[in-house]
């Protein structure tokens, strides 16, 4: 399956039934299309050059805290 670029959120990944798997947007382009490359280049110019990693979701942060607490309890003498 080809990867897509969502023009709503900028996510690049596998589509779900023609929708963006991150935001559910319907305006997607094949990631290897010339229009997608232009979109990425324009976005990088606006954002200051380099693409920044996406912030962690609330669920990911909560999972990390829970795992950290469990590991902390297991490693205590």
PyMOL Python script that loads the backbone (N, CA, C, O; Angstrom):
from pymol import cmd

cmd.read_pdbstr("""\
ATOM      1  N   UNK A   1       0.840  -1.176   0.000  1.00  0.00           N
ATOM      2  CA  UNK A   1       0.000   0.000   0.000  1.00  0.00           C
ATOM      3  C   UNK A   1       0.891   1.248   0.000  1.00  0.00           C
ATOM      4  O   UNK A   1       1.914   1.269   0.685  1.00  0.00           O
ATOM      5  N   UNK A   2       0.530   2.253  -0.733  1.00  0.00           N
ATOM      6  CA  UNK A   2       1.329   3.470  -0.822  1.00  0.00           C
ATOM      7  C   UNK A   2       1.063   4.370   0.373  1.00  0.00           C
ATOM      8  O   UNK A   2       0.006   4.301   1.001  1.00  0.00           O
ATOM      9  N   UNK A   3       2.027   5.204   0.669  1.00  0.00           N
ATOM     10  CA  UNK A   3       1.852   6.163   1.752  1.00  0.00           C
ATOM     11  C   UNK A   3       1.186   7.409   1.215  1.00  0.00           C
ATOM     12  O   UNK A   3       1.285   7.724   0.029  1.00  0.00           O
ATOM     13  N   UNK A   4       0.503   8.117   2.105  1.00  0.00           N
ATOM     14  CA  UNK A   4      -0.193   9.341   1.721  1.00  0.00           C
ATOM     15  C   UNK A   4       0.310  10.506   2.559  1.00  0.00           C
ATOM     16  O   UNK A   4       0.890  10.318   3.629  1.00  0.00           O
ATOM     17  N   UNK A   5       0.078  11.712   2.056  1.00  0.00           N
ATOM     18  CA  UNK A   5       0.360  12.941   2.773  1.00  0.00           C
ATOM     19  C   UNK A   5      -0.970  13.629   3.007  1.00  0.00           C
ATOM     20  O   UNK A   5      -1.701  13.904   2.055  1.00  0.00           O
ATOM     21  N   UNK A   6      -1.296  13.910   4.261  1.00  0.00           N
ATOM     22  CA  UNK A   6      -2.523  14.631   4.588  1.00  0.00           C
ATOM     23  C   UNK A   6      -2.235  16.124   4.498  1.00  0.00           C
ATOM     24  O   UNK A   6      -1.319  16.621   5.153  1.00  0.00           O
ATOM     25  N   UNK A   7      -3.007  16.837   3.697  1.00  0.00           N
ATOM     26  CA  UNK A   7      -2.778  18.277   3.563  1.00  0.00           C
ATOM     27  C   UNK A   7      -3.409  19.059   4.711  1.00  0.00           C
ATOM     28  O   UNK A   7      -3.171  20.261   4.830  1.00  0.00           O
ATOM     29  N   UNK A   8      -4.204  18.410   5.558  1.00  0.00           N
ATOM     30  CA  UNK A   8      -4.783  19.078   6.724  1.00  0.00           C
ATOM     31  C   UNK A   8      -3.794  19.143   7.879  1.00  0.00           C
ATOM     32  O   UNK A   8      -3.582  20.206   8.462  1.00  0.00           O
ATOM     33  N   UNK A   9      -3.181  17.988   8.215  1.00  0.00           N
ATOM     34  CA  UNK A   9      -2.291  17.943   9.381  1.00  0.00           C
ATOM     35  C   UNK A   9      -0.829  17.715   9.010  1.00  0.00           C
ATOM     36  O   UNK A   9       0.042  17.882   9.864  1.00  0.00           O
ATOM     37  N   UNK A  10      -0.529  17.338   7.757  1.00  0.00           N
ATOM     38  CA  UNK A  10       0.842  17.126   7.325  1.00  0.00           C
ATOM     39  C   UNK A  10       1.386  15.743   7.618  1.00  0.00           C
ATOM     40  O   UNK A  10       2.569  15.485   7.395  1.00  0.00           O
ATOM     41  N   UNK A  11       0.547  14.850   8.111  1.00  0.00           N
ATOM     42  CA  UNK A  11       0.977  13.494   8.455  1.00  0.00           C
ATOM     43  C   UNK A  11       1.288  12.695   7.187  1.00  0.00           C
ATOM     44  O   UNK A  11       0.562  12.775   6.196  1.00  0.00           O
ATOM     45  N   UNK A  12       2.380  11.924   7.235  1.00  0.00           N
ATOM     46  CA  UNK A  12       2.726  11.021   6.149  1.00  0.00           C
ATOM     47  C   UNK A  12       2.650   9.615   6.709  1.00  0.00           C
ATOM     48  O   UNK A  12       3.322   9.300   7.692  1.00  0.00           O
ATOM     49  N   UNK A  13       1.837   8.764   6.092  1.00  0.00           N
ATOM     50  CA  UNK A  13       1.704   7.396   6.573  1.00  0.00           C
ATOM     51  C   UNK A  13       0.708   6.611   5.751  1.00  0.00           C
ATOM     52  O   UNK A  13       0.304   7.020   4.662  1.00  0.00           O
ATOM     53  N   UNK A  14       0.324   5.475   6.297  1.00  0.00           N
ATOM     54  CA  UNK A  14      -0.622   4.598   5.619  1.00  0.00           C
ATOM     55  C   UNK A  14      -2.039   5.166   5.735  1.00  0.00           C
ATOM     56  O   UNK A  14      -2.428   5.616   6.812  1.00  0.00           O
ATOM     57  N   UNK A  15      -2.806   5.154   4.662  1.00  0.00           N
ATOM     58  CA  UNK A  15      -4.172   5.649   4.735  1.00  0.00           C
ATOM     59  C   UNK A  15      -5.111   4.599   5.325  1.00  0.00           C
ATOM     60  O   UNK A  15      -4.808   3.406   5.326  1.00  0.00           O
ATOM     61  N   UNK A  16      -6.247   5.061   5.821  1.00  0.00           N
ATOM     62  CA  UNK A  16      -7.304   4.164   6.264  1.00  0.00           C
ATOM     63  C   UNK A  16      -8.530   4.470   5.430  1.00  0.00           C
ATOM     64  O   UNK A  16      -9.221   5.465   5.652  1.00  0.00           O
ATOM     65  N   UNK A  17      -8.788   3.609   4.478  1.00  0.00           N
ATOM     66  CA  UNK A  17      -9.946   3.749   3.581  1.00  0.00           C
ATOM     67  C   UNK A  17      -9.989   5.130   2.923  1.00  0.00           C
ATOM     68  O   UNK A  17     -11.061   5.718   2.783  1.00  0.00           O
ATOM     69  N   UNK A  18      -8.833   5.644   2.521  1.00  0.00           N
ATOM     70  CA  UNK A  18      -8.775   6.932   1.848  1.00  0.00           C
ATOM     71  C   UNK A  18      -8.732   8.128   2.778  1.00  0.00           C
ATOM     72  O   UNK A  18      -8.727   9.268   2.313  1.00  0.00           O
ATOM     73  N   UNK A  19      -8.700   7.894   4.090  1.00  0.00           N
ATOM     74  CA  UNK A  19      -8.664   8.967   5.066  1.00  0.00           C
ATOM     75  C   UNK A  19      -7.301   8.990   5.754  1.00  0.00           C
ATOM     76  O   UNK A  19      -6.584   7.990   5.767  1.00  0.00           O
ATOM     77  N   UNK A  20      -6.952  10.143   6.326  1.00  0.00           N
ATOM     78  CA  UNK A  20      -5.731  10.256   7.108  1.00  0.00           C
ATOM     79  C   UNK A  20      -5.905   9.464   8.400  1.00  0.00           C
ATOM     80  O   UNK A  20      -6.914   9.611   9.090  1.00  0.00           O
ATOM     81  N   UNK A  21      -4.922   8.623   8.728  1.00  0.00           N
ATOM     82  CA  UNK A  21      -5.028   7.808   9.936  1.00  0.00           C
ATOM     83  C   UNK A  21      -4.796   8.622  11.203  1.00  0.00           C
ATOM     84  O   UNK A  21      -5.091   8.148  12.299  1.00  0.00           O
ATOM     85  N   UNK A  22      -4.273   9.836  11.072  1.00  0.00           N
ATOM     86  CA  UNK A  22      -4.007  10.661  12.254  1.00  0.00           C
ATOM     87  C   UNK A  22      -5.184  11.575  12.591  1.00  0.00           C
ATOM     88  O   UNK A  22      -5.650  11.598  13.730  1.00  0.00           O
ATOM     89  N   UNK A  23      -5.663  12.328  11.600  1.00  0.00           N
ATOM     90  CA  UNK A  23      -6.707  13.314  11.887  1.00  0.00           C
ATOM     91  C   UNK A  23      -8.050  12.994  11.234  1.00  0.00           C
ATOM     92  O   UNK A  23      -9.051  13.645  11.535  1.00  0.00           O
ATOM     93  N   UNK A  24      -8.086  11.996  10.341  1.00  0.00           N
ATOM     94  CA  UNK A  24      -9.332  11.645   9.671  1.00  0.00           C
ATOM     95  C   UNK A  24      -9.654  12.538   8.484  1.00  0.00           C
ATOM     96  O   UNK A  24     -10.754  12.463   7.936  1.00  0.00           O
ATOM     97  N   UNK A  25      -8.712  13.380   8.079  1.00  0.00           N
ATOM     98  CA  UNK A  25      -8.930  14.290   6.961  1.00  0.00           C
ATOM     99  C   UNK A  25      -9.060  13.550   5.640  1.00  0.00           C
ATOM    100  O   UNK A  25      -8.490  12.475   5.457  1.00  0.00           O
ATOM    101  N   UNK A  26      -9.805  14.130   4.737  1.00  0.00           N
ATOM    102  CA  UNK A  26     -10.041  13.499   3.440  1.00  0.00           C
ATOM    103  C   UNK A  26      -9.195  14.096   2.327  1.00  0.00           C
ATOM    104  O   UNK A  26      -9.197  13.580   1.209  1.00  0.00           O
ATOM    105  N   UNK A  27      -8.472  15.172   2.612  1.00  0.00           N
ATOM    106  CA  UNK A  27      -7.641  15.788   1.584  1.00  0.00           C
ATOM    107  C   UNK A  27      -6.242  15.195   1.669  1.00  0.00           C
ATOM    108  O   UNK A  27      -5.366  15.739   2.340  1.00  0.00           O
ATOM    109  N   UNK A  28      -6.043  14.084   0.989  1.00  0.00           N
ATOM    110  CA  UNK A  28      -4.768  13.377   1.029  1.00  0.00           C
ATOM    111  C   UNK A  28      -4.192  13.272  -0.384  1.00  0.00           C
ATOM    112  O   UNK A  28      -4.925  13.250  -1.372  1.00  0.00           O
ATOM    113  N   UNK A  29      -2.862  13.206  -0.454  1.00  0.00           N
ATOM    114  CA  UNK A  29      -2.142  13.053  -1.711  1.00  0.00           C
ATOM    115  C   UNK A  29      -1.202  11.860  -1.589  1.00  0.00           C
ATOM    116  O   UNK A  29      -0.738  11.561  -0.489  1.00  0.00           O
ATOM    117  N   UNK A  30      -0.913  11.177  -2.678  1.00  0.00           N
ATOM    118  CA  UNK A  30       0.131  10.152  -2.606  1.00  0.00           C
ATOM    119  C   UNK A  30       1.446  10.827  -2.208  1.00  0.00           C
ATOM    120  O   UNK A  30       1.796  11.875  -2.752  1.00  0.00           O
ATOM    121  N   UNK A  31       2.167  10.233  -1.271  1.00  0.00           N
ATOM    122  CA  UNK A  31       3.370  10.866  -0.720  1.00  0.00           C
ATOM    123  C   UNK A  31       4.464  11.060  -1.758  1.00  0.00           C
ATOM    124  O   UNK A  31       5.306  11.945  -1.603  1.00  0.00           O
ATOM    125  N   UNK A  32       4.471  10.252  -2.810  1.00  0.00           N
ATOM    126  CA  UNK A  32       5.518  10.388  -3.821  1.00  0.00           C
ATOM    127  C   UNK A  32       5.106  11.274  -4.997  1.00  0.00           C
ATOM    128  O   UNK A  32       5.839  11.369  -5.982  1.00  0.00           O
ATOM    129  N   UNK A  33       3.963  11.913  -4.907  1.00  0.00           N
ATOM    130  CA  UNK A  33       3.483  12.786  -5.978  1.00  0.00           C
ATOM    131  C   UNK A  33       4.234  14.124  -5.947  1.00  0.00           C
ATOM    132  O   UNK A  33       4.638  14.579  -4.877  1.00  0.00           O
ATOM    133  N   UNK A  34       4.424  14.756  -7.113  1.00  0.00           N
ATOM    134  CA  UNK A  34       5.095  16.056  -7.145  1.00  0.00           C
ATOM    135  C   UNK A  34       4.386  17.112  -6.294  1.00  0.00           C
ATOM    136  O   UNK A  34       5.043  17.946  -5.671  1.00  0.00           O
ATOM    137  N   UNK A  35       3.056  17.080  -6.264  1.00  0.00           N
ATOM    138  CA  UNK A  35       2.313  18.046  -5.459  1.00  0.00           C
ATOM    139  C   UNK A  35       2.605  17.861  -3.974  1.00  0.00           C
ATOM    140  O   UNK A  35       2.664  18.836  -3.225  1.00  0.00           O
ATOM    141  N   UNK A  36       2.787  16.616  -3.547  1.00  0.00           N
ATOM    142  CA  UNK A  36       3.101  16.340  -2.145  1.00  0.00           C
ATOM    143  C   UNK A  36       4.488  16.874  -1.803  1.00  0.00           C
ATOM    144  O   UNK A  36       4.690  17.430  -0.723  1.00  0.00           O
ATOM    145  N   UNK A  37       5.431  16.711  -2.707  1.00  0.00           N
ATOM    146  CA  UNK A  37       6.780  17.234  -2.473  1.00  0.00           C
ATOM    147  C   UNK A  37       6.770  18.758  -2.346  1.00  0.00           C
ATOM    148  O   UNK A  37       7.442  19.321  -1.482  1.00  0.00           O
ATOM    149  N   UNK A  38       6.002  19.418  -3.215  1.00  0.00           N
ATOM    150  CA  UNK A  38       5.897  20.880  -3.147  1.00  0.00           C
ATOM    151  C   UNK A  38       5.251  21.299  -1.820  1.00  0.00           C
ATOM    152  O   UNK A  38       5.686  22.263  -1.189  1.00  0.00           O
ATOM    153  N   UNK A  39       4.219  20.575  -1.408  1.00  0.00           N
ATOM    154  CA  UNK A  39       3.535  20.877  -0.153  1.00  0.00           C
ATOM    155  C   UNK A  39       4.515  20.777   1.022  1.00  0.00           C
ATOM    156  O   UNK A  39       4.535  21.651   1.889  1.00  0.00           O
ATOM    157  N   UNK A  40       5.323  19.718   1.050  1.00  0.00           N
ATOM    158  CA  UNK A  40       6.291  19.523   2.128  1.00  0.00           C
ATOM    159  C   UNK A  40       7.344  20.630   2.113  1.00  0.00           C
ATOM    160  O   UNK A  40       7.711  21.147   3.168  1.00  0.00           O
ATOM    161  N   UNK A  41       7.830  20.994   0.936  1.00  0.00           N
ATOM    162  CA  UNK A  41       8.827  22.056   0.829  1.00  0.00           C
ATOM    163  C   UNK A  41       8.273  23.389   1.318  1.00  0.00           C
ATOM    164  O   UNK A  41       8.960  24.114   2.037  1.00  0.00           O
ATOM    165  N   UNK A  42       7.041  23.721   0.938  1.00  0.00           N
ATOM    166  CA  UNK A  42       6.428  24.968   1.380  1.00  0.00           C
ATOM    167  C   UNK A  42       6.237  24.966   2.896  1.00  0.00           C
ATOM    168  O   UNK A  42       6.470  25.978   3.557  1.00  0.00           O
ATOM    169  N   UNK A  43       5.818  23.840   3.434  1.00  0.00           N
ATOM    170  CA  UNK A  43       5.601  23.746   4.877  1.00  0.00           C
ATOM    171  C   UNK A  43       6.914  23.906   5.647  1.00  0.00           C
ATOM    172  O   UNK A  43       6.947  24.526   6.710  1.00  0.00           O
ATOM    173  N   UNK A  44       7.991  23.344   5.102  1.00  0.00           N
ATOM    174  CA  UNK A  44       9.292  23.477   5.755  1.00  0.00           C
ATOM    175  C   UNK A  44       9.775  24.918   5.744  1.00  0.00           C
ATOM    176  O   UNK A  44      10.384  25.378   6.710  1.00  0.00           O
ATOM    177  N   UNK A  45       9.504  25.638   4.648  1.00  0.00           N
ATOM    178  CA  UNK A  45       9.888  27.048   4.580  1.00  0.00           C
ATOM    179  C   UNK A  45       9.131  27.859   5.623  1.00  0.00           C
ATOM    180  O   UNK A  45       9.706  28.733   6.273  1.00  0.00           O
ATOM    181  N   UNK A  46       7.852  27.574   5.783  1.00  0.00           N
ATOM    182  CA  UNK A  46       7.019  28.299   6.746  1.00  0.00           C
ATOM    183  C   UNK A  46       7.447  27.991   8.173  1.00  0.00           C
ATOM    184  O   UNK A  46       7.520  28.893   9.007  1.00  0.00           O
ATOM    185  N   UNK A  47       7.732  26.725   8.463  1.00  0.00           N
ATOM    186  CA  UNK A  47       8.064  26.299   9.825  1.00  0.00           C
ATOM    187  C   UNK A  47       9.505  26.584  10.205  1.00  0.00           C
ATOM    188  O   UNK A  47       9.883  26.362  11.355  1.00  0.00           O
ATOM    189  N   UNK A  48      10.306  27.056   9.300  1.00  0.00           N
ATOM    190  CA  UNK A  48      11.665  27.424   9.650  1.00  0.00           C
ATOM    191  C   UNK A  48      12.711  26.410   9.233  1.00  0.00           C
ATOM    192  O   UNK A  48      13.775  26.352   9.849  1.00  0.00           O
ATOM    193  N   UNK A  49      12.456  25.626   8.233  1.00  0.00           N
ATOM    194  CA  UNK A  49      13.478  24.743   7.703  1.00  0.00           C
ATOM    195  C   UNK A  49      13.285  23.285   8.019  1.00  0.00           C
ATOM    196  O   UNK A  49      12.892  22.513   7.144  1.00  0.00           O
ATOM    197  N   UNK A  50      13.552  22.884   9.250  1.00  0.00           N
ATOM    198  CA  UNK A  50      13.495  21.466   9.572  1.00  0.00           C
ATOM    199  C   UNK A  50      12.145  21.084  10.145  1.00  0.00           C
ATOM    200  O   UNK A  50      11.513  21.855  10.868  1.00  0.00           O
ATOM    201  N   UNK A  51      11.720  19.887   9.810  1.00  0.00           N
ATOM    202  CA  UNK A  51      10.475  19.372  10.370  1.00  0.00           C
ATOM    203  C   UNK A  51      10.722  18.969  11.822  1.00  0.00           C
ATOM    204  O   UNK A  51      11.728  18.334  12.137  1.00  0.00           O
ATOM    205  N   UNK A  52       9.801  19.343  12.695  1.00  0.00           N
ATOM    206  CA  UNK A  52       9.929  19.025  14.109  1.00  0.00           C
ATOM    207  C   UNK A  52       9.111  17.761  14.409  1.00  0.00           C
ATOM    208  O   UNK A  52       8.089  17.517  13.768  1.00  0.00           O
ATOM    209  N   UNK A  53       9.557  16.969  15.371  1.00  0.00           N
ATOM    210  CA  UNK A  53       8.779  15.783  15.708  1.00  0.00           C
ATOM    211  C   UNK A  53       7.434  16.178  16.312  1.00  0.00           C
ATOM    212  O   UNK A  53       7.310  17.212  16.970  1.00  0.00           O
ATOM    213  N   UNK A  54       6.448  15.350  16.081  1.00  0.00           N
ATOM    214  CA  UNK A  54       5.117  15.611  16.611  1.00  0.00           C
ATOM    215  C   UNK A  54       5.143  15.485  18.131  1.00  0.00           C
ATOM    216  O   UNK A  54       5.851  14.629  18.661  1.00  0.00           O
ATOM    217  N   UNK A  55       4.384  16.320  18.842  1.00  0.00           N
ATOM    218  CA  UNK A  55       4.345  16.203  20.293  1.00  0.00           C
ATOM    219  C   UNK A  55       3.669  14.890  20.699  1.00  0.00           C
ATOM    220  O   UNK A  55       2.862  14.331  19.956  1.00  0.00           O
ATOM    221  N   UNK A  56       4.017  14.420  21.887  1.00  0.00           N
ATOM    222  CA  UNK A  56       3.412  13.186  22.372  1.00  0.00           C
ATOM    223  C   UNK A  56       1.937  13.398  22.663  1.00  0.00           C
ATOM    224  O   UNK A  56       1.522  14.471  23.101  1.00  0.00           O
ATOM    225  N   UNK A  57       1.162  12.371  22.417  1.00  0.00           N
ATOM    226  CA  UNK A  57      -0.254  12.449  22.738  1.00  0.00           C
ATOM    227  C   UNK A  57      -0.434  12.307  24.244  1.00  0.00           C
ATOM    228  O   UNK A  57       0.476  11.859  24.942  1.00  0.00           O
ATOM    229  N   UNK A  58      -1.586  12.681  24.735  1.00  0.00           N
ATOM    230  CA  UNK A  58      -1.892  12.573  26.157  1.00  0.00           C
ATOM    231  C   UNK A  58      -1.801  11.116  26.601  1.00  0.00           C
ATOM    232  O   UNK A  58      -1.279  10.819  27.676  1.00  0.00           O
ATOM    233  N   UNK A  59      -2.308  10.220  25.774  1.00  0.00           N
ATOM    234  CA  UNK A  59      -2.277   8.798  26.099  1.00  0.00           C
ATOM    235  C   UNK A  59      -0.841   8.270  26.161  1.00  0.00           C
ATOM    236  O   UNK A  59      -0.520   7.452  27.022  1.00  0.00           O
ATOM    237  N   UNK A  60       0.019   8.730  25.260  1.00  0.00           N
ATOM    238  CA  UNK A  60       1.417   8.296  25.266  1.00  0.00           C
ATOM    239  C   UNK A  60       2.127   8.787  26.522  1.00  0.00           C
ATOM    240  O   UNK A  60       2.902   8.041  27.122  1.00  0.00           O
ATOM    241  N   UNK A  61       1.875  10.028  26.927  1.00  0.00           N
ATOM    242  CA  UNK A  61       2.486  10.545  28.147  1.00  0.00           C
ATOM    243  C   UNK A  61       2.012   9.766  29.372  1.00  0.00           C
ATOM    244  O   UNK A  61       2.814   9.421  30.240  1.00  0.00           O
ATOM    245  N   UNK A  62       0.719   9.491  29.442  1.00  0.00           N
ATOM    246  CA  UNK A  62       0.171   8.753  30.581  1.00  0.00           C
ATOM    247  C   UNK A  62       0.756   7.339  30.646  1.00  0.00           C
ATOM    248  O   UNK A  62       1.078   6.846  31.727  1.00  0.00           O
ATOM    249  N   UNK A  63       0.891   6.696  29.493  1.00  0.00           N
ATOM    250  CA  UNK A  63       1.471   5.350  29.448  1.00  0.00           C
ATOM    251  C   UNK A  63       2.911   5.371  29.923  1.00  0.00           C
ATOM    252  O   UNK A  63       3.330   4.483  30.666  1.00  0.00           O
ATOM    253  N   UNK A  64       3.668   6.364  29.509  1.00  0.00           N
ATOM    254  CA  UNK A  64       5.055   6.491  29.938  1.00  0.00           C
ATOM    255  C   UNK A  64       5.172   6.679  31.445  1.00  0.00           C
ATOM    256  O   UNK A  64       6.060   6.109  32.078  1.00  0.00           O
ATOM    257  N   UNK A  65       4.275   7.479  32.018  1.00  0.00           N
ATOM    258  CA  UNK A  65       4.296   7.692  33.465  1.00  0.00           C
ATOM    259  C   UNK A  65       3.990   6.396  34.209  1.00  0.00           C
ATOM    260  O   UNK A  65       4.655   6.063  35.189  1.00  0.00           O
ATOM    261  N   UNK A  66       2.978   5.668  33.737  1.00  0.00           N
ATOM    262  CA  UNK A  66       2.607   4.410  34.388  1.00  0.00           C
ATOM    263  C   UNK A  66       3.757   3.412  34.314  1.00  0.00           C
ATOM    264  O   UNK A  66       4.098   2.774  35.310  1.00  0.00           O
ATOM    265  N   UNK A  67       4.352   3.280  33.136  1.00  0.00           N
ATOM    266  CA  UNK A  67       5.478   2.353  32.990  1.00  0.00           C
ATOM    267  C   UNK A  67       6.661   2.777  33.849  1.00  0.00           C
ATOM    268  O   UNK A  67       7.347   1.926  34.416  1.00  0.00           O
ATOM    269  N   UNK A  68       6.908   4.064  33.952  1.00  0.00           N
ATOM    270  CA  UNK A  68       7.994   4.562  34.795  1.00  0.00           C
ATOM    271  C   UNK A  68       7.764   4.242  36.262  1.00  0.00           C
ATOM    272  O   UNK A  68       8.697   3.862  36.970  1.00  0.00           O
ATOM    273  N   UNK A  69       6.527   4.391  36.723  1.00  0.00           N
ATOM    274  CA  UNK A  69       6.216   4.056  38.113  1.00  0.00           C
ATOM    275  C   UNK A  69       6.399   2.572  38.377  1.00  0.00           C
ATOM    276  O   UNK A  69       6.945   2.183  39.410  1.00  0.00           O
ATOM    277  N   UNK A  70       5.942   1.737  37.441  1.00  0.00           N
ATOM    278  CA  UNK A  70       6.072   0.286  37.609  1.00  0.00           C
ATOM    279  C   UNK A  70       7.547  -0.106  37.661  1.00  0.00           C
ATOM    280  O   UNK A  70       7.963  -0.866  38.535  1.00  0.00           O
ATOM    281  N   UNK A  71       8.334   0.417  36.720  1.00  0.00           N
ATOM    282  CA  UNK A  71       9.762   0.105  36.716  1.00  0.00           C
ATOM    283  C   UNK A  71      10.463   0.630  37.959  1.00  0.00           C
ATOM    284  O   UNK A  71      11.381  -0.005  38.477  1.00  0.00           O
ATOM    285  N   UNK A  72      10.029   1.790  38.433  1.00  0.00           N
ATOM    286  CA  UNK A  72      10.611   2.334  39.652  1.00  0.00           C
ATOM    287  C   UNK A  72      10.349   1.448  40.853  1.00  0.00           C
ATOM    288  O   UNK A  72      11.234   1.258  41.687  1.00  0.00           O
ATOM    289  N   UNK A  73       9.136   0.900  40.954  1.00  0.00           N
ATOM    290  CA  UNK A  73       8.811  -0.008  42.058  1.00  0.00           C
ATOM    291  C   UNK A  73       9.559  -1.335  41.955  1.00  0.00           C
ATOM    292  O   UNK A  73       9.958  -1.911  42.967  1.00  0.00           O
ATOM    293  N   UNK A  74       9.744  -1.811  40.731  1.00  0.00           N
ATOM    294  CA  UNK A  74      10.436  -3.084  40.542  1.00  0.00           C
ATOM    295  C   UNK A  74      11.931  -2.996  40.824  1.00  0.00           C
ATOM    296  O   UNK A  74      12.543  -3.973  41.256  1.00  0.00           O
ATOM    297  N   UNK A  75      12.514  -1.833  40.581  1.00  0.00           N
ATOM    298  CA  UNK A  75      13.961  -1.698  40.738  1.00  0.00           C
ATOM    299  C   UNK A  75      14.376  -1.190  42.103  1.00  0.00           C
ATOM    300  O   UNK A  75      15.572  -1.086  42.374  1.00  0.00           O
ATOM    301  N   UNK A  76      13.434  -0.870  42.970  1.00  0.00           N
ATOM    302  CA  UNK A  76      13.784  -0.426  44.326  1.00  0.00           C
ATOM    303  C   UNK A  76      14.332  -1.602  45.125  1.00  0.00           C
ATOM    304  O   UNK A  76      13.827  -2.718  45.010  1.00  0.00           O
ATOM    305  N   UNK A  77      15.362  -1.362  45.935  1.00  0.00           N
ATOM    306  CA  UNK A  77      15.935  -2.460  46.739  1.00  0.00           C
ATOM    307  C   UNK A  77      15.015  -2.916  47.870  1.00  0.00           C
ATOM    308  O   UNK A  77      15.365  -3.826  48.621  1.00  0.00           O
TER     309      UNK A  77
END
""", "prot")
cmd.dss("prot")
cmd.show_as("cartoon", "prot")
cmd.util.cbc("prot")
cmd.orient("prot")
